[in-house]
């Protein structure tokens, strides 16, 4: 079934140049846009002095790192070859022949989507839809099996639920403490510099 669905999606490749380019864009570039969104939310939180924005970006970052580490561990324990290793596929993007399961692109994008979606529902829905297109594109370009993507999404849903239940509040608490320490240190350094200048 996994291979049959893979063929169904991957056989769409090399039929339409525009669609191929769109899928390559989603597969290659959109995950970087997701990372940029985390940075933008954090910067907005600093500029607008909005603590919720800053906590949202920090939580999204932490849950993404956790999920990518889990993805690496799962890929090491349960190793699955990429589709192109033993099969003739429509390979639109070259890729190293490392572990195929679970998909890091699906893992990373869905982690960010759910992480930010906890704070902003509309942004979360938009990014979730984009993440699903990213997952589809990974099969389309020949880099992953459908189960690699589905498995990644299931893992992220489980870890996201557990994270919000157990770690979210603790991470926010640690972040706020660190932030206050950094701000107080910066203020102290500025006052020290002013005193030095006044004494000269």
N, C-alpha and C positions, 0 to 999 in steps of 0.2 A: 504493500500500500504506500509506504514511504517513497519508494522509487517511482511508483506509478504517478503519484502527485507531483514529484520532482520533475518527471518527464513532461507532464501536462503544463507546468509553469515554465520550465526551462526551454521547451520547444517553441515558446512564443518569441524567444530571442532570435535575432537575425532576420526578422520578418519586416520590421519597421524601424528605420534609422532613428526617427524622432523618439519613439518609445524606448529604444535601446539607450539613447543618450540620457533620457529622463531616469531610467532605472540605474544607470551607472552613476548619475549625480546623487540619487538617493542612497545608493550603496556606498559610495566613496566619500561624498562631501557633507551630506546632511548630519551624520553623527558629530562632525566638528561644529556645526551650527548649534546642536544641542548643548555642547560644552560651552559655547559662547553665550548661550542663553543663561546658564548658571552664573557666569561672570557678570553679565549685564544686570541680572536681578540683584546680585550682591552690590554692585556699584550703585545701582538705584537706591538700595537700602542705605548706603553710606551718604549719598548726595541728599536724599530726602529725609535722612535720619529716621528711617523706618526699620525698627528692630525685627519685625515679622519677615520682611524681605531678606534680611541678612540671615536669619535663622532658616528660612526656606532654602536658600542657596547652600548653606552649610550642610543641612540635612540631606539635600539631594546629592551633594558631593560625597558625603560619607556613605550613604546607602549604595551609591554607584560603585565606589571603591570596594565595599564589602561584596557586592554581587559579582564584580569582575574577578576578585580573588577566588570566590566560590566557583566561578565558571572555569578558572584555570585548574583548580583542584579536581573538579568533576571531569574535565577534559583529560587530566593526567591519569585518573583512576579508570574511567570508562572511555577508552580511546576509540574514536570513530574516524576513519579516513575521509578526506574531502571527496565530494562526488566525482571530481575529475581524475582522481588517482587511479581508479580501476574501471572507470566508465568513459565512454566517448560522450562529451557534453558540449553545449554551446557556451564556451567560456569567454565571456566578454571582458572579464578583468582577471589578469594573472594573480595568483595567490600562492603563498608558501604552502607546502603540503603538511601543515600541522593539524592539530585536533579540530574536528569539524563540530563536535557536540560539546557544549551548547554554543550557540552563536554569540560572540562577544558584542557584535553590533546591535543585535536585538536586546541583549542584556543591558548594555550601557544606555541605549536610547529609552527603553521602557523604564529603567530605574530612575532616570532624570524626569521623565514624564510623570510618573507616580509620585516622586519626591516633591516636585513643584506643584503638582495637582492637589496635594494635601492642603496647600495654602491658597491656590487660585484654581477654581474648578474649570473655568473656560480655557485657561492656558494648559491645564492638565489634559483636557479632552482633545485640544488641537494637537498637542505633542504626542498623545497616545495614538491618534490616527496616523500621524507622521511616522511614528515608530513602527506601526503595523506595515506601512508602505516600505519602510527600510527593511523590515524582515522579509517581506515579499520580494523585494529587489535582490536580496542576498541569494535567494533561490533562482530568481530570473537570470542573474549573471553567472550562475553555475558554481558559486562558492559554498553553498550550504544545501543540506536536505531540509524539507519542511519540518521534520521532527527536531532538527537543531534549533530552529526558530521557536517552535511551539514549546519545546523543553525549556528554552531560555525564559520565555514569558511566564511559564508555570513557576519556575524557580524564583523569578523576580516578584511575582504576586505573593508567594509564600513568605519570602524574606522581608518584603515590604510590610506585610501584615505583622510579622514578629518584631520588626524594627520599631514600628509605631507603638506596639504594645509594650515593649521592654526597654528599648534604647533611646527613642526619640527625645523624651523629656530630659534624660541624663546628658545626652549630647548637647542639647540646647543650654542646659545649666553650665556645663563645662565651657562651652563657647562664650557665653555671657561673662563668665569669670575671667577667661583669658582676654576677652575684649576690654573689660574694665581695667585689667592689669596693664595692658598695652597703652591704653589711653592715659592712665595715671603716670606711667613711665614717660610717655611723650611730653606730658605737661610738666613733669619734674625736670626733664632734660631742657625744655624751653626756658623754664624759670632759672635753671642753672646757667644757661647761656646768657640770659638777660643780666644776671648778677655779675657775671664775668665781664660783660661789656660795660656795665655801669661802674665797675671798679677800675676800669682801665683809664 
